[in-house]
Amino acid sequence: MALMQSHFYSEILGINTTMHVILPQETSTQIGVDTKQSKGLHKTLYLLHGLSDDDSIWLRRTSIERYASAYGIAVVMPNVHRSFYTDMAEGSAYFKYISEELPTLARSFFPLSAAREDNFVAGLSMGGYGAIKMALSLPESYAAAASLSGALDMANHLERMKEHQGADTEFKRIFGDHIKGTENDLMWLLKQCEQKDAPKPKLFQCCGTEDFLYEDNLSFRSAAEQTNLDFTYIEGPGEHEWGYWDARIQDVLKWLPL
């Protein structure tokens, strides 16, 4: 595998920003690395970070480069700060950036496939929210999406945060006064996606039973199971931490329709 750090300008954000990209590389003499041949335009996993992280975090906290090597898949890891992958009420249009501009730029820089069946998105915590949001909003662009300990019930989460003034203020700058029934509400997006006359993405969800977002994940699971979407859910002992995510991202790679 080849690892790239790309510094580039975003027209939508109006700033210079970064992404890390892992690209398949066919080798025969590397020791201790399982490499899979990948020719032509690469299948791509957009891998999203959490609230307190950046585009380097998956590389620093997991062995994602080694795991991806066995599947011959490219991995694009962008930086979106604390935006919740959202066109912010007071701030920049991060959802438009991540869903429109970033894939176009990445494909102009690197040999990545634009075919729906070759594109997937996954993330942890805030990134789990972003991954599901992208796939449900743009089912014509992504064949599958995975959430690891995702913040998947933000409508109710925002109501709970009103008890904590500082956090409530931050979320209001991102989402405005409410989320329920909007394009930022994953429960609403589930219904909208189900009704679309378009291919539906496969969904994967996992969460540790000791995670502080476990109840939110149960709420999303219940809503997803009431749709006709191809939905996989797993749970088990685990907290909101990297040991859990390092194990589960391996499950995600095995699950992807590669």
C-alpha positions in Angstrom: 0.0 0.0 0.0 1.0 3.6 -0.6 0.2 6.3 1.9 -0.4 9.9 0.8 -1.1 13.1 2.7 -2.7 15.6 0.4 -3.0 19.4 1.1 -5.4 21.1 -1.2 -7.9 24.0 -1.4 -11.6 23.6 -1.0 -13.8 26.0 -3.0 -16.8 25.2 -0.8 -15.1 25.6 2.5 -12.9 28.5 1.3 -9.9 27.1 3.1 -6.9 24.8 2.6 -7.5 21.4 4.1 -6.1 17.9 4.2 -6.8 14.3 3.6 -4.9 11.1 4.0 -5.2 8.5 1.3 -4.2 4.8 1.2 -3.8 3.4 -2.3 -3.3 -0.3 -3.2 0.1 -1.3 -4.4 0.9 -4.7 -5.8 4.2 -6.0 -4.3 5.9 -9.4 -4.1 8.8 -8.8 -1.7 7.2 -7.0 1.3 7.5 -9.0 4.5 4.5 -9.5 6.8 1.9 -7.7 4.6 -0.9 -9.4 2.7 -1.4 -7.5 -0.6 -4.2 -8.0 -3.1 -3.8 -7.2 -6.7 -5.8 -4.1 -7.7 -5.6 -2.8 -11.3 -7.4 0.1 -13.0 -9.6 2.5 -11.0 -9.7 1.5 -7.3 -12.7 0.7 -5.2 -12.8 3.2 -2.4 -13.8 3.4 1.2 -14.3 6.9 2.6 -13.4 6.6 6.3 -14.6 9.3 8.6 -13.2 10.5 11.9 -15.0 11.4 15.1 -15.7 14.7 16.9 -12.3 15.2 18.6 -10.1 13.8 15.8 -8.8 14.6 12.3 -7.8 12.9 9.1 -4.8 11.2 10.6 -6.5 9.4 13.5 -7.5 6.1 11.8 -3.8 5.7 10.8 -2.6 6.5 14.3 -5.0 4.4 16.3 -5.7 1.4 14.1 -3.9 -0.8 11.5 -6.2 0.3 8.7 -3.4 0.4 6.1 -2.5 -3.2 6.8 -6.2 -4.3 6.9 -7.1 -2.6 3.6 -4.0 -4.1 1.9 -5.6 -7.5 2.1 -8.7 -6.3 0.1 -7.0 -4.1 -2.5 -9.2 -1.2 -1.6 -8.3 2.5 -1.5 -9.1 4.4 1.7 -9.8 8.2 1.7 -9.7 9.9 5.1 -10.8 13.6 5.1 -10.7 16.3 7.7 -14.0 18.0 8.7 -13.1 19.3 12.2 -16.2 19.4 14.5 -18.8 19.9 11.8 -20.8 16.7 12.1 -20.6 16.3 8.4 -23.3 19.0 8.1 -24.0 22.2 6.2 -23.8 24.2 9.4 -26.4 26.7 10.6 -23.5 29.0 11.5 -20.5 27.9 9.6 -19.4 26.1 6.4 -21.2 23.7 4.2 -19.4 20.6 5.3 -21.9 18.1 4.0 -21.8 19.6 0.5 -18.0 19.5 0.7 -17.7 15.9 1.9 -20.4 14.5 -0.4 -19.7 16.5 -3.6 -16.4 18.3 -3.7 -14.2 15.8 -1.9 -15.0 12.8 -4.1 -14.5 14.9 -7.2 -11.1 16.2 -6.0 -10.0 12.8 -4.8 -10.7 11.2 -8.1 -8.9 14.0 -9.9 -5.8 13.4 -7.8 -5.9 9.6 -7.6 -7.1 6.6 -9.7 -10.4 6.1 -7.9 -13.5 4.6 -9.4 -16.6 6.7 -9.6 -18.9 3.7 -10.0 -21.6 3.4 -7.3 -20.8 -0.3 -6.7 -17.1 0.6 -6.0 -17.8 3.3 -3.4 -18.4 2.9 0.3 -18.4 5.0 3.4 -17.8 4.3 7.1 -17.0 6.1 10.3 -16.9 6.1 14.1 -19.0 8.2 16.5 -19.6 11.5 14.7 -18.2 9.8 11.6 -20.7 7.0 12.0 -23.4 9.7 11.8 -21.7 11.2 8.7 -21.4 7.8 7.0 -25.0 6.8 7.3 -26.1 10.3 6.4 -24.1 10.3 3.2 -25.4 6.9 2.1 -29.0 7.6 2.9 -28.9 11.0 1.3 -27.1 9.8 -1.8 -28.0 6.2 -2.3 -27.1 6.6 -6.0 -23.5 7.2 -5.0 -22.7 4.6 -2.3 -23.2 0.9 -2.3 -22.7 0.5 1.4 -22.2 2.4 4.6 -21.1 1.4 8.1 -21.4 3.1 11.5 -19.1 2.2 14.4 -20.5 3.5 17.7 -22.2 6.2 15.7 -24.1 9.2 17.0 -27.2 8.1 15.2 -30.1 9.7 17.0 -29.0 13.3 17.0 -32.6 14.7 17.3 -33.0 13.2 20.8 -29.3 13.8 21.6 -29.8 17.5 21.0 -32.7 17.6 23.4 -30.6 16.0 26.1 -27.8 18.4 25.4 -30.0 21.3 26.3 -29.3 20.5 29.9 -25.6 21.2 29.2 -25.4 24.8 28.0 -22.0 24.8 26.4 -22.6 21.6 24.4 -26.1 22.9 23.5 -24.6 26.1 22.0 -22.1 24.1 19.9 -24.8 21.8 18.5 -27.1 24.8 17.7 -24.3 26.4 15.7 -24.1 23.1 13.7 -27.8 22.1 13.4 -29.8 25.1 14.2 -32.7 24.9 16.6 -34.0 21.4 15.7 -33.0 18.3 13.8 -36.2 16.1 13.8 -37.7 15.8 10.4 -34.9 17.5 8.5 -32.0 16.3 6.3 -29.9 16.0 9.4 -32.3 13.5 11.1 -31.1 9.9 10.2 -34.5 8.5 11.2 -36.2 10.8 8.7 -33.6 9.9 6.1 -34.2 6.2 6.5 -37.8 6.7 5.4 -36.8 9.1 2.6 -34.3 6.6 1.3 -36.7 3.7 1.4 -39.2 5.7 -0.8 -36.6 6.7 -3.4 -36.7 5.1 -6.8 -33.0 4.3 -6.6 -30.7 1.4 -5.5 -30.5 1.2 -1.7 -27.3 1.1 0.2 -26.4 -1.8 2.4 -26.1 -0.7 6.0 -23.9 -2.0 8.8 -24.2 -0.9 12.4 -22.2 -1.9 15.5 -21.9 -0.5 19.0 -20.5 -1.7 22.4 -23.0 -2.4 25.1 -21.1 -0.2 27.5 -20.9 2.7 25.1 -22.5 6.0 26.2 -24.2 6.0 22.7 -25.6 2.5 23.1 -29.2 3.7 23.6 -29.0 6.0 20.6 -27.8 3.0 18.6 -30.7 0.9 19.7 -33.1 3.6 18.6 -31.6 3.7 15.1 -31.5 -0.1 15.0 -35.2 -0.2 15.7 -36.0 2.3 13.0 -33.7 0.6 10.4 -35.3 -2.8 11.1 -38.7 -1.4 10.1 -37.5 -0.6 6.6 -36.8 -2.9 3.7 -33.1 -1.9 3.6 -30.3 -4.5 3.7 -29.3 -4.0 7.3 -26.7 -5.7 9.5 -26.4 -5.1 13.2 -23.9 -6.5 15.7 -23.2 -5.6 19.3 -21.1 -7.0 22.2 -19.1 -5.8 25.1 -17.3 -2.6 24.4 -16.9 1.1 25.2 -16.3 4.2 23.2 -12.6 3.5 22.5 -10.1 2.5 19.9 -9.6 -1.1 20.9 -13.2 -1.7 19.9 -13.0 0.3 16.7 -9.8 -1.4 15.6 -11.5 -4.7 15.8 -14.8 -3.7 14.2 -13.3 -1.9 11.2 -11.9 -5.4 10.3 -15.5 -6.7 10.4 -16.6 -3.8 8.2 -14.0 -4.6 5.6 -15.1 -8.3 5.6 -18.7 -7.2 5.2 -18.2 -4.8 2.3 -19.5 -6.1 -1.0 -16.1 -6.2 -2.6 
